[in-house]
Amino acid sequence: MAQRAPAAPLRGDDLTAKARIRNAALDLFAEHGVDATPLRAVATAAGVTVGLIVHHYGTKETLREAVELAIVERFADTIRSVPIDGAAGGDVVAGRDHAVADMLAASPAVVDYLRRAILDRSGERGDLVSRLSELSAQQVNELRDAGLVSARHTVGEQVVTIMVRQLGRLFLQPLVDRIADEFADELDGTAAPQLVVTVSR
């Protein structure tokens, strides 16, 4: 398996030991899964002791939660980077979708973590989906309050639309890539197929 380059910090301005631990955990959890990653491996990757991880986070489960909260905050920062003032609703929605896509393209560890976490239905691992759903609901309500999106559909329907549009490609593009590999000779010289996800109601 190819060695993954270290992930960009979840928050670029935060280089504390606590943040280094969280960023190293993201890389390792994304590559190996939470259960298969011992704290000792996180400590080695972060250049700290296991004791310092325990000091800052207590348990691996608390560290996992910190990683997920930082991922949600990255999504929130990305969404906020596209302001709603003076823009048409469709432009804001498209702009936010593009901003999220760019953020994910620049964050392969976040993408791999999301794939693992969202498909893992064990224990309390549904936290990340709940948090991203809540963030999307806040986005819907903000756009509704600004008169930029319709209220014809429920907030839940609009959240499904946003999340499938923004995250659906994460799960299905690898399938498209794998199928394209089967026909690499025929596709030689042409652009690789890229999945576009739309939701209709």
Phi and psi in degrees as a GROMACS rama.xvg file:
@    title "Ramachandran Plot"
@    xaxis  label "Phi"
@    yaxis  label "Psi"
@TYPE xy
-65.6863  143.725  ALA-2
-75.655  129.012  GLN-3
-82.1134  137.277  ARG-4
-67.3111  146.168  ALA-5
-56.4807  144.25  PRO-6
-67.6  149.126  ALA-7
-63.6411  144.483  ALA-8
-53.4587  142.189  PRO-9
-60.4592  -33.0079  LEU-10
-129.5  111.388  ARG-11
-60.3127  -22.9055  GLY-12
-91.0577  3.17706  ASP-13
-115.035  103.393  ASP-14
-116.033  19.6542  LEU-15
-66.4078  164.965  THR-16
-59.2064  -39.1262  ALA-17
-61.4035  -42.2002  LYS-18
-69.8229  -37.9879  ALA-19
-61.3512  -39.6567  ARG-20
-61.9534  -47.6668  ILE-21
-62.3474  -42.0802  ARG-22
-67.709  -39.5108  ASN-23
-64.9243  -39.1553  ALA-24
-62.7856  -41.6306  ALA-25
-56.2523  -50.208  LEU-26
-56.1825  -49.4003  ASP-27
-73.4015  -40.3567  LEU-28
-62.9654  -38.5594  PHE-29
-65.4548  -40.0207  ALA-30
-80.6025  -39.2743  GLU-31
-115.454  -14.6839  HIS-32
92.696  154.574  GLY-33
-64.0178  -48.7924  VAL-34
-63.2017  -31.2435  ASP-35
-90.3674  4.53912  ALA-36
-110.147  108.764  THR-37
-76.0586  153.906  PRO-38
-60.0045  -31.2043  LEU-39
-60.2692  -38.7931  ARG-40
-66.5935  -39.2473  ALA-41
-63.6213  -43.8286  VAL-42
-60.1356  -45.0649  ALA-43
-61.6562  -45.973  THR-44
-65.046  -33.3574  ALA-45
-88.2789  -9.88568  ALA-46
71.9952  34.5822  GLY-47
-131.937  179.203  VAL-48
-93.6311  158.372  THR-49
-59.5598  -36.9025  VAL-50
-58.547  -36.4587  GLY-51
-70.0241  -35.2999  LEU-52
-62.5474  -45.9493  ILE-53
-62.6725  -38.5318  VAL-54
-60.0839  -45.9021  HIS-55
-80.4742  -37.191  HIS-56
-120.641  -16.724  TYR-57
81.0689  -68.8004  GLY-58
-130.935  165.6  THR-59
-64.1667  -34.4585  LYS-60
-64.8984  -39.0149  GLU-61
-67.5743  -36.4706  THR-62
-64.8587  -42.5085  LEU-63
-58.0787  -43.3627  ARG-64
-63.6378  -38.6714  GLU-65
-64.2613  -39.3637  ALA-66
-60.9926  -45.6044  VAL-67
-67.8334  -39.1287  GLU-68
-62.712  -38.5621  LEU-69
-67.5567  -36.363  ALA-70
-63.6854  -45.2307  ILE-71
-62.4559  -39.5665  VAL-72
-64.9206  -34.9918  GLU-73
-64.7524  -42.227  ARG-74
-60.144  -45.2585  PHE-75
-61.7617  -44.3907  ALA-76
-61.0671  -40.6567  ASP-77
-64.6576  -43.8591  THR-78
-63.3623  -43.7024  ILE-79
-65.5312  -19.7966  ARG-80
-69.0644  -13.273  SER-81
-110.727  97.2322  VAL-82
-71.2697  158.367  PRO-83
-98.2548  -13.6969  ILE-84
-63.9339  125.457  ASP-85
71.0289  15.2736  GLY-86
-114.715  154.508  ALA-87
-77.1499  149.557  ALA-88
-55.5847  -45.6296  GLY-89
-62.0574  -36.0572  GLY-90
-66.8209  -40.3248  ASP-91
-65.218  -47.3098  VAL-92
-60.8727  -48.3641  VAL-93
-64.0775  -40.8868  ALA-94
-62.2249  -41.0423  GLY-95
-68.7021  -39.8635  ARG-96
-60.2034  -44.3385  ASP-97
-65.6507  -39.9288  HIS-98
-63.6619  -42.3526  ALA-99
-63.9038  -42.7685  VAL-100
-61.2888  -41.7411  ALA-101
-65.3903  -41.94  ASP-102
-61.0442  -44.5518  MET-103
-67.2965  -37.6747  LEU-104
-62.9087  -30.8943  ALA-105
-88.3473  -0.664809  ALA-106
-132.045  68.2406  SER-107
-59.6126  -31.8589  PRO-108
-67.5977  -37.2826  ALA-109
-63.8414  -43.3306  VAL-110
-60.3441  -48.0093  VAL-111
-65.4269  -37.4417  ASP-112
-63.9148  -45.3832  TYR-113
-59.1662  -43.4475  LEU-114
-58.3822  -46.6575  ARG-115
-65.9708  -48.8733  ARG-116
-68.1082  -40.8906  ALA-117
-73.3675  -32.137  ILE-118
-84.5404  -11.3143  LEU-119
-87.3342  111.141  ASP-120
-98.1863  15.1133  ARG-121
-87.2461  153.204  SER-122
51.7325  -134.314  GLY-123
-97.7977  20.4918  GLU-124
-71.9942  3.50058  ARG-125
-81.6824  -1.0907  GLY-126
-56.2514  -42.2106  ASP-127
-65.303  -42.5707  LEU-128
-61.3789  -43.311  VAL-129
-61.411  -43.0076  SER-130
-68.2344  -41.8227  ARG-131
-67.951  -35.0636  LEU-132
-63.7489  -42.8918  SER-133
-63.4868  -41.3618  GLU-134
-62.2417  -42.221  LEU-135
-65.2305  -38.6468  SER-136
-63.5349  -39.9887  ALA-137
-61.4753  -40.2122  GLN-138
-62.8259  -44.5395  GLN-139
-60.2272  -47.6527  VAL-140
-64.018  -38.0558  ASN-141
-63.0702  -44.2933  GLU-142
-68.7197  -35.9661  LEU-143
-65.2073  -45.7433  ARG-144
-60.4202  -31.3005  ASP-145
-85.7292  -0.561917  ALA-146
71.2616  24.0251  GLY-147
-98.468  -15.1681  LEU-148
-134.528  155.739  VAL-149
-73.5179  153.375  SER-150
-106.493  19.3497  ALA-151
-64.7718  -30.2106  ARG-152
-106.106  160.92  HIS-153
-71.1139  160.804  THR-154
-59.4361  -40.3518  VAL-155
-59.459  -42.6002  GLY-156
-63.3438  -40.1013  GLU-157
-70.6254  -33.9178  GLN-158
-65.1782  -44.0475  VAL-159
-56.5383  -45.3656  VAL-160
-60.3914  -47.7574  THR-161
-60.9687  -49.0468  ILE-162
-69.3223  -38.1569  MET-163
-67.7572  -39.7517  VAL-164
-64.1669  -43.0614  ARG-165
-82.1678  -31.2178  GLN-166
-112.608  -17.3131  LEU-167
-56.3775  -37.8846  GLY-168
-63.7683  -30.3553  ARG-169
-55.446  -38.9868  LEU-170
-89.6941  -30.0941  PHE-171
-98.8607  -22.4928  LEU-172
-60.6933  -39.0273  GLN-173
-59.4827  -34.327  PRO-174
-65.9335  -44.5008  LEU-175
-59.3688  -43.8404  VAL-176
-61.8877  -42.4917  ASP-177
-65.1137  -41.6607  ARG-178
-65.6014  -42.3511  ILE-179
-60.4049  -36.162  ALA-180
-59.5406  -33.3949  ASP-181
-65.439  -22.7386  GLU-182
-120.445  31.9421  PHE-183
-56.7536  -37.8218  ALA-184
-63.1156  -41.6586  ASP-185
-70.8045  -29.4718  GLU-186
-91.6653  -0.0180665  LEU-187
-53.2178  125.798  ASP-188
87.5825  -5.83418  GLY-189
-108.871  157.527  THR-190
-65.7698  141.995  ALA-191
-64.4471  142.022  ALA-192
-62.2941  136.458  PRO-193
-116.491  132.232  GLN-194
-77.1785  137.976  LEU-195
-120.51  124.508  VAL-196
-105.931  127.194  VAL-197
-126.862  156.403  THR-198
-124.628  131.303  VAL-199
-120.269  150.147  SER-200
